[in-house]
């Protein structure tokens, strides 16, 4: 499909080193800002989910269902410095606590 309206990305950066992953996260944000496509991005990284998203959906184990929907109210464009913002830290903490309570993270 030459110009899709929706990009489906299932852990596309999972096997990359941290610096390459951060660069591709920034590149994806640039593409999103220019083209405004809907991106459905699957990741196991809570900071990556918050950094890239307007919403973070948390899924249950099998059968997979949405168990939580978090709005990310951090202005765009975002930068790596934003991961230290109080609202970023608070939201990643809330998601982590939910997953810990559900047994999703060791």
Secondary structure, DSSP 8 states (H G I E B T S, - for coil): -TT-SEEEEESTTTTS-HHHHHHHHHHHHHHHHHH--EEEEE-S-HHHHHHH-SEEEEE-SSS--EEEEEE----SS--GGGGGSHHHHHHHHHHHHHHHHTT---
